[in-house]
Amino acid sequence: MLKLLPTLLILSPIACAAAQQVEDSKEQSNASNEKSSATLAEKSTPRDVQVFFKQCYQQVPPVTERSDTELNQIPISIEADTLTGLNGDIIYDGSVNVIQGIKSLNTDRLIYNRNTEQANATGNAHYVDGQITLFADQVDTNLRTEQSSLTRAQYQFHGQGGRGSADKIEGDGKGFYELKSSSYTACPPGDTTWSLDATTLYIDQEEDLGTAYNAVLRVKDFPVFYFPYISYPLSDKRKTGFLFPSYSFSDVNGFSYRQPIYLNLSANQDATITPNYMENRGLLLSAEYRYLFDVGSGTIQAEYLANDKLREDDNGDLLDERYLLHWDHSLKFADDWKFSANYSRVSDDDYFNDITTDYGDRSDNQLLQTASLTYTKKNWNSELEVRDFQVLGSGDTPHIVLPKLAFNVYQPLNFKSLELDVYSEVTRFEHSEDDVYTGTRVHIEPKLSLPLNYNSMFVNTELKYMLSYYQQDLDNADKYDWYDDLDETATRYLPSFKIHSGINLERDFSIFGEQYRQTLVPQMQYLYVPYQDQSGIGTYDTTTLLQDYYGLFRDNTYSGYDRIAEANQITVGLESRFINAQGEERLRFAIGQNYYLSQSRTVLPDDDDDDDGQSVSRSSLISELDVNFDDDYFFHAGINWDSDKNLLHKVNTTIEKRWAHNTYLQLGYRYYKEDEDSEWDEVVNQVGSKLNWSINTQWSTYASYYYNVEFKDSYESIIGLKYQSCCWAIGIAYDEHMLSYYGDQDDYYDDMETERSISINFELMGLGGLGYSDGEDSLFDYGRPFYLK
């Protein structure tokens, strides 16, 4: 009789969907718990959503794992008030209780025919197998053919929110089942906020396929959506079909409707086609193709919008077509080889302003287009690379790397810790504009380094010799006046010497009853690079690096190799940390400055003509401070102050009050200005705030506000409210943000655009919904203080 138990697998499609939801929730919860355990500073989580959901299903029995023992090897125990036999029938009457391992069946009457092997359980049949609990008025099964039938059945999955009913369940014993008038919900017992009802549901385990006809989604018994036909896989296998749609509304695009269509092409390929109808703009078609072959894996994305009804070009005409192309590919082969490619391109500068996509946002102004092939061995590696960028908005277009061949070798020498490192590259630079120079650069850089580490101090010494050769094409290169100084061929020989030393000091002390260990690392570095006139060399991939505390100890002020700054300087730095008895860092402080023994005369060609190299005796004073006060208050501050000119180049500060892991208030300020003559669009002066507040386990709110102090307007204003119950969730948000601006300063207030939108999101838990994550979608990412660099 107990062979009927496999028939309960007819509910596996719902079980798989619900199980997947629970597993995802468990993974999120486990990841959160691991992070909480690993990070001692993490606050307790009394308002954790996962805690709330554990309470939702307290009345649901826990999952009991099945034994690996064969079913016919597990003994069966049957108890009943009376036992009779008649014409081959064995009849159990009154409080029938059948137990086999973790499986049990309780019923009023059980009849088993030894000749036909037909078993019938009637009257309050109650079945439990550790995975599911089932109630039915009647269960009929044939142990020989395994054909079965259940009448007026109700089921509850264990350990999760998944339950329902069916008037009739029939199985053919070969993995094919039919459910009549079935119903399913993921809400906990006693709550049926929503349900999915179907007149007929077919389950084919051999094909791993479920098919439902006349399915109706009901909310509070009110029908809200009708599916005349729907099919889905029974397990986590992929299947072609419609995915859940999404809706949005904004004052620019109007009403938008996105309907993803998933295509399961093969075991190693799939695609998603998404028509996106925007009321005021038009129909955007998106296609994403994912693949996994022996020749590599990757993603290809294409988006196309014909005849945009809103966006105009520079001539005032509507754009005929807009598009996005993205390709991401990676391949490892023959153990030592790796190929990677990343290509992104859009049709116009305002694409990310107007269209929401997973492959860029409105803060992007450079799209990378690169491919590289690398070969790596134990002590050496080589790379072949091509690289280009699409620059959005105004600004000079960078040179194209077409191609670069680099070779790097590293070899420890048999003398203490002496190391030899040789880097070399040959790079060809092209350009998309005819009036810009191009060229070929050969650079070779051997380096000897001797790192010496002791218990209380370290001394690192480096000696480099940098040899560079340039062959430059200057025909028709007349875009800027400084091109006249360039040479067709240029050779540069520069040695570099650096010695960096520091002392590691520690002391234990107590304050306010707490034990702490303070580390103090004073360090000093001397760097010498002689001067060489480099005005005959163009700048291909070189720019001034932003300075921070650790950047004070760099070898060069510039990125790339087109400018190697003259240096005869001493760098002095001091870093201290306070660590409590539990190993937590509570305070970190660093301060440093460069002192120039001679003036550096190396400049970029587009620097101020009146600025003949460096004219100061010291660099800006740079300091950073991070504080974690009792895991409640977090503070970060950084400053870059030019004491000679009394000019602040860079300031950033953030303070955060945290009540729980998902409840915090943060205030921040950022300021950056390279020099007194910086252009208007090169100055950052903004104040911002972020709030994420868990009112309780079900209600939460969030807000984000960033204000441009320089122009006295806001970058973005976001406020939202979320509610999440055991079986449904809703979110309401208002978003107002400034779109990227590429125009002139004089036209800023007239041409600057702002988009406003109101969104309402509704999810049914257990029906493709996993609830809402903490925080909001914002142009300005959340950064936890004390961890900022």
N, C-alpha and C positions, 0 to 999 in steps of 0.2 A: 504493500500500500504506500509505503514511503517513497516509492519511485516517482510519485506525483510531484515531489519537491522541485525537480528541475523546471516544472511548468511555471514556477514563480519567476523565472528569468524573463518571462514576457514583459515584466516591468523594467527590464534593464535599460531601455532608452532613457526613461525618466531617472532611473538610478544613476546612470552615467552622467547625465547632465547635472543632477544635483550633487553627485559625488565630485564632479569636476569643480563645482562651485565651492564645496567644502574644502577640497584639497587646496584650491587656490587661496581660500581664506586661511587655512592652516599654514600654508607656506608663507603668506604675508605675516601671520601672527608669529610663526617661528623665527622668520627673519627679523621681525621687530624685537622679539625677545632676545635673540642672539646679539643684536646690536645693543640692546639695553644692558645685557650682561657684560659685553665687551667694553662698553663705554661707562666707566664708573661714574662719570659726571651726569649720566642720563637721569632725568627726574623720574619719580614713580609715575604710574599711569592709572590713576583712579578713574579717569574718564575714557579709557581705551575702548574703542568701539568693539574690539574682539571680546572684551569682558561682557559687554552688553549682549552680544550674540550667544555667548555661552549660556546666559540666563534664558534666552528665548526658547531653548529646546531642553529645558530641565526635565520636562515630562516625556521626552523621547528616550527610549531605551538606548543604552550604549551598544556599539558594535562588538560582537564576540567573534573572533576569528575561527573559521572552520578548521577541523583537523585534516591532516594529510592522509589519514587512514582511509582505505577503501570503504565505501558505504556498506558493502555486504560483510565487512569484517567487524562492524560495530554492532554490539548486541541491541536487541529491541525489547523494551519492557512495555507491557500493555496491562492496564488496570481498568476494571469496569465493575459496576454493581452486579450485573448478571451476564452470564455467558451461555448461549444456546446454539444448537446446530440444527439445520433443517435443509434437506435436499442439497447438500453440498455447500450451504451458506453457513458461515460462522458469524453470529450476531452478538455484538457487544452493546449492552444497553446501560444507560445511566452513568453519568460522570466518567465517560471514557477518557483515559489519559494514555497517550502513546508517547514514549520517549526513546530517542536514539541519539546519543551524544548530546550535542547542544540543541538538537531539534526536538520539538514537542508538538503534539496535536491533541487538543481537547475538543470533545464533541458530545452531543447527547446520544447519538447512535452511530455505530460503525458496522457495516455489513461487508463481509469479504467472501466471494465465491471462489472455492478452490479449483473448480473446473474451468471457469472462464477467466480467472484471475482479475475479476472486476471488484473494485472497492468503492464503497459509497459511504460518505460521512454526511449526516444530516442533523440539523438542529444546532445552531450556535457553534459552528466549527471555528476553532481558534488555533492558528498555526504560528509557531515562532521558530526561526532557525539561526538566530544570531545576527542576521543581516536585515530581516524584515519581519514584521508582525502582520498577520492576515486574519480577517474575519470574513466568514461566508456562511450563507444559509445552507448551502449544499456543495459538496465536492464529490465528483465522480471521476474515477480514473481506472484505466485498464493497465495492470502491471506488465502484461505481455506486449501490448502495442504501445503503451505509454501515452495513448490518447486520453485526454482529460477534459473536464468541463467544470467550471466554478460558477455558481449562481449568486448574484447580489453580493459581490466581494468588496471589502474595504481593506486598504493596505497602508502601512506606515513604515518607511525606511528607518533603520536605526542610526543614531548618531548624527542625524541631519534633518533638514526641513524638506521632506518629500512624502506626500501622502495623497490618497485619492480613492476612487471607487469605480466599479464597473458593474453593469447589470448582468453581463455574461462574458466569461472568458473561456475560449476553447483552444485547445492545442492538439496538433496532429502527432505529437511524439517525435517529430523530426526537426524541431526548432522553428516551426511556423505556428503563430498564434493570432487569434482574432479577438479583439475586445469590442463589445457592444456598449454604447452609451457610457463611455469612460470619462473620468474627471481627474484632474491633477492640480495640486497646489503645493508650493514650498512654504506656505505659512505654517506656524507652529499649531499644535492642537488647540482647538477652541477659537481660532482666528482664521477666517476664510475671506480675507480682503480681496483676493483675486483667485481665479481658477481658470484652467484651460479644459474645455469640454469638447469631446468629439463623438459623433455618432458611431463611427467605425474606425478602429485602429488596428493595423496589421503589423506584426513583428516577424521579420525573417532573420533568424540568427545566423543561418548559413551565409546569407548575403550581407549580414550585419547592417540591416536596413529597417527603419520604421517608417510607416506610411499612414497618415491620418486624413480622413475625409470629413468635411463639414465641421471643422474645428472653430470654436468660438472662444475668444478671450473675454472673460467676465470680470468686472470690478464691482464688488458689493452686489453681486447677482445682476449687474447691468451689463449687457453685451456692448463691448467697445470696439472689437475688431473681429472680422470673419475671414477664415482661411478655407476656401473651398477644397484646397488640396495642399498638403505639406508633407515633405519627406525629410528624413534626417538619419545620420548614422547612429548605430546603437552604442558605439564606443567612442574613443577619441579620434577615430579615423576621420579624415576630411571628406567632404562631400560637396558637389556642386549645388548651388542654390542661392537664395536671397538671404542676405544678412539683415540685421535690424537697421531700420532707417534712422536718421537724425534730422532735427528741425532747428532753425534759428531765425532771428529777426533783427535787422539793424536799420538805422535811418539811411544808410547808404545802399546796401544790397537789397533791402526789403526782406520779404519772406524767402527763406532758403530751405530746400528739401534735398537731402542726400540719400541715395538708395544703393548701397554696395551690393554687387553680385559676385559671388565667389565661384571660381572655376578650379576644380581639382583635376589638373591635367594629367598627372601621373604621380607615382610615389615620390619623385624628386623634383616636381614642378607644380606650381600653382599660380593663379593670377586673380586679381580682384579688379573688376571694372565698376566705376562709380560715377553714374550721372549725377550732377549737382545742379539743380535748377535754382537760379537766383532771379528773383522777380524783376529787379531793376537792371540787371546786368546781362543775363542770358544763360545759356546752358553750357556748363563746363563738363567736359568728359575727362575722367582720370582713369589710368590703367597702371596697375602695379604687377610686375612679373617677377617671381622669385624662383631661383633654380639652384640645384645642387648636383654637380657633375664631377667626374674625375678631373676635369680641367678647371675646377674651381666652383665657388658659390658666390652668389650675389643677388642684387636687386636692380631692376630697371623700372623707372617710373616716368610716365609721360602724362602731361595735362594739356588740354587744348580748349580754348574758348574762342569761337568765331564771332566776329562782329560785336565787340563789347559795346553796350549801349550807354556807358557812362564815361569811360576813360578816353581822354583826347590826347593826341600827340602835340608836338610843339607848334604845329600849324593850325591847331584847333579842330582837326578832323578826328572822328572816332577811330579808334584802333581797329583795323580789319581782323587781326588775329593776335591771340596771346597764348603763350605756351610755356611749359616747364619741362626740362629734360634732366634726368638724374640717373647715374649709373655708379654702382658701388660693387666692386669685384675683388675677391681675394683667393689666392691659390698658393698652397705649399706643396712642393714636389721634390722628389729625390733627396729628402731629408734636409738639404742645405739651401734649397732655392725657395724664394718666395716672390710672388708677383701680386701687386695690388694696384687698383685703379679707382679713382674717385672723380667723377665729372658731374658738374651741375651748371645749368644755364637756364636763364629766363629770357623772355622776349623783350622786357622793358624794365625800367628802373622802379616802377610802382607796382610790380607784380605782387610782392609780398605784402604791400599795403592793402591791396584790394582783395586778395584771394588767400584763404587759409589753407595751408598745406603742411604735411609732416616733414617737408624737406627744406624748410627755411622759415624765417619770421621777419617781421618788419625792421628788426635791428641789424639784419645782415646787409652789408654793403660790399662784400667781396665774396665771390663764389669760386671755390677751388676747382681746378681742372688739372689733374695730375695722374701719372702712371709711373710705377717704379718696379724694377727687377733687382732683387738683392741676392747675394750669395754669401753665406756666413760659415766660417770655420772657427776653430778654437781661438786662434791668435790673429785672425785677419778677416776682413769682410770687404765686399765691393758692392756698388750700387750704380744702376743706370736709371736715370730719371728724366722725365719731361714734365714741365709744369707751366701753367698759365692761370690767370685769374680773369673773371668778369667783374669789372668794377661798376657798381650801381651808383648813379648820381654823378656829380661833378668830381673832378680830380684827374690826375695823370694816370694813364694806364701803365701798369708795370711791364717790365720786359718778360718775354717768353723764354723759358729754359728749354732749349731744343737742340741737343739734350745735355745732361750732366753725367759724366762718368767719374765716380769717386772710388778711392781705394784707401783703406785704413788698415794698418798693421800694428799689433801690440806685442811686445816681447819683454818679459822680465829678464834682467841681466843678473849674472851670478856675482853680485856685489851688494850686500845688504838688501835693501828693497828698491834698488835702482831699476827704473823702467824706461824702455824706449817705445815711443809712440810716433808713427809717421802717418800723416794724413796728406792725401793728394787728390786733386780733382782737375778735370778738364771740362769746361762748361761753354756751350755756345748759347749766346743770348740774341734773340730776334725781337722784333717789335711790330705791332700792327699798324703803326703810323709811319709814313715814308720820311717824315722830317725829323725822326729821332734816330740817333746813332745805334748801331748794333756792334757786337764784338764777340771775341773768344777769350776766355780767361783760363790760364794754367796756374795752379797754385799748389805748392809743395811745402809742407810744414813738419819737419822732424822735431821731436821734443824729447828731452831727457828730464825725467822727474825722479826725485828722491824723497818719498814720504817717510818720515821718521815719527813714530808714535811711542810715547812713554806714558807711564801711569799718570803723571801730572802735567804733561805738556806735549805739544806736537810741533814739528818743524817740517814744512813741505817746501822743497826747492824745485824750481822749474827753469829750464833753459831751452828756448825755442829759436829756430831760424826760419823765417818766413820769406819764401821766394815766390814772386808772382810775375807773370808775363801776360800782357794784353795785346791782342791784335784787333784794332777797332776800325769799323767801316763808317766813315764820316761823310760820304757822299750825300748831298741834299740834307744833311743834319743841321738845320737852322731854326729849330723851334724856340730855343732860348739863346741869349747872348753868350752865356758861359760855355756853350759848345765850342766857341772859338779857341778856348784854351786846351782842348783835347788833342791828344797826339794819336797818330795812326798806330804806333807801337809804343809800348811803355813797359819798363822793367823795374821791379822794386825788390830790394834786398833789405830785410829788417830783422835784426836779432831781438830777442826779448828775454829779460831775466826777471824772475820773481821769487821772493822768499817770504813765506807766510808762516808765522809762528804764534802760538798762544799757550796760555797756562790754564789748566783745569783745576779750579779751587772749589772746595765744598766745606760746608759747615752745617751742623745740626743745632737747632734752637727751638724754643717753644714760645708761643705767644697766644694769649687768651685760652690757655689750657690745651692748645693743639701743638703737636710735634711737626716740625717742618725740616726739610733739607734744602739749603740754598746752594745753587751752583753759580759760580762766577767765572766767566771766561773772558779775560782781557786778551785781545789779539792785535797783532800788528803785521802789516805787509808792506814790503818795498817792491815797487814795480818800475822797471826801466825799459823803455823802448825809444831808440833814437829817432830824430826827425828826418823825414824825407818828403820832398815836395811831391804831392800826389794829385795836383790839379790837372794833370794831363790824362787822368783816368776817369772814366765815366762811372756813374753809380747805377749798378744793375740790380742788386738785391740788398742794398745797404741803407740803413736808416739809424737814427739815434735811438738807443735803448732807454726805456724808462728806468729810473733809478729807485732802488729800495735798499734796505740794509745789506742784504746778501750781494746785491749788485755792486756795492762798493769794492768788493774783492774780485771783480771781473778783470780780465786781461785787456779788454777793449771797450771803448765807449759805444762802438757801433756794431750793428749786426752785419753778417756777411764779411767779405774780404776786400771790398773796394776802397775802404778807408781803414787804416790801422793807426790809431791815435798815438801821437807822440806822448811819452809818459816818463816822468822822473818824479815819482810821488811816493808818499808814505800814507798808508791807510791805517787808521786807528779805530778799533771797535771794542765795545764792551757789551756782553750779553749775560743775563742772569735769569735763573728760573727758580721758582719756589714750588717744592713738591711735598705733599703731605704724607702721612704715614701709610696711606693706602696706595701710594704711587700716583696720585692725581696731580697734574700741574695746576696750580692755582694762580700763578702769575708768571708772566714772561715779559722781559724788558730788554730792549737792544737799542744802542745808540752808536753812531759812527760818523766819520768824516774823512775825506781825502785832503792831504796837504801837499801842495805842488811845490817841489824844489826848483822847478823851472816851468815856464809857461808852455802850454801845448799850442802849436801852431797849425794843427790839423783840423780842417773844417770840411763840411759838406759844401758842394758848389752852390747850393741854393740858400745857404745861410746869408745873413745880412752882410753886405759888402763892407760895412764899417767895422764889423766884428772880425778883426784880424787874429783869429785864433782865440785862445783862452787868455783872459786878462785879469784873472783873479788868483789869489794865493791859496785858496782852499775851495773845496766843493761845498754844496749845500750840506747842512747838518741834517742827518736823517735819523729818525727815531721811531720805534714801534713799541706798543704796549698792549698786552692782552691780559685780562683779569677774569677769573671765574670765582665769584663770591658765593660759596656754599651751594653751588648748583642752582641758584635762584637768579642771580644777576650776572650777565656776561657783558664784557666791554672790550672793544678793540679801537685802537687809535694809531694812526700813522701820520707823520709830518715830514715834509721836505722843505727846509727853510734856507734860503740864500741869505746868510748873515751879512755878507758884504753889501748887497743891494737892498737888504731888508725886504725881501720879496718871498712870498709863499708860492712855491711851485706846485705843491701837492699836499692836500689834506684829506684824510678820510677817517671817519669815526662812526662807530655803531654801538648802541647800548640796547640791551634786551633784557626784559623781565620775563622769566619763564615759570609758569605754574605747574605745567605737566608737559609731557613730550609733544602734545599737539595743542597746547594753549600758551600763547606768548604774545608780547607786544614789543615791537622793535622800532627804534628811531635811528635814522642815519643821515649823514651829511657827506657829500663828496665835492671836492674842489680840485681843479687842475688848470694850470696856466703855465706854459713853457717859459714865456718871458713877457715883458711888459708890452711888446709889440705883437703879441699873438693875434691872429685873425679871430673874428667873432665866433666862427664855427669850430675853433680849436680850444675854446674855453668851456670847461665843465664846472657848473656851479649849481648844485641841486640838493634839495633836502627831501627826504622820503620817510615813509613809515609803512609798516606791515603789521597786521593784526590777525591772529587766528585764535578764536575763542570757542572752546567747548563749553557751551552752557550746561549741558549734561550729556549723558551717553547718547542721546538721540538728537538734540539740537546743537548746532554750531553755526558760527558766523565768521566771516573773514572780510578783510578790507586791505586795500593797497592804495597809497597816494604818493605821487612824486611831483615835486614842484620845481620849476626852472626859475631860480633866483635871478639869473642874468636877464631874462626876458619877462619875468613876472607872469608866467602862465604855467599850467600843469601839463606834465607829460601824460599822466594817466590817473584815473580815479576808478577804483573797482570796489564794489561792496556786494556781498552775497550772504544768503541765509540758506542753511541746509537742514533737512529733517530726515531721519532714517529710523524706520521701525523694523520689526522682525521680518516683514515681508514686502515692504515697499519703501521708496525713498524719493524725495523731491528736493530740487534746488532752484532758487531764484537768484539771479545776479544782474547787476547793472554795471556796464563797462563803458567808460568814456576815455579814449586815448588819442593822442596826437599821432598822425601819420608821419612817416619819414619825409623830411623836407630837403630838397637839393637846390633850391633857388638862391637868390641874392639876399643880403641882409636887408636892403631897403624894401624888398617886397615880402618880407617874412610875415608880417601881420595880415597882409592882404591875401597871400597865397597859401598860408599854412592851413592844412585840413585836419579836422577832428571827426572821428567816427564814434557814434553812440549806439549802444545795443542793449536790449533786455532779453535775457534767455531764461527759459524754464525747462528744466530737465526732469524727467520722471522715469523711474526704474522700478521694475518688479523683481524683487530678490528671488533668485532661483530660476528666473526665466531670462537669462542673459545679463542679469545685473549683479554686480558685486558691491554696490554701495559706492559712496564718494570718498575719495582720498582727502587727506588733510591739505589745506592751502588752496590757492587759486592759480589760474593761468595768467601770468603776468610777463610783461616785457622785461622787468627787473627780477632776476632770479633771487630767491631767498638764500642768504648766506649766514650761517651760524657764527656769531661772534666767538672769539677765542680760537676758532679754527681757521680764521681768515689769514692769508699770507699777504 
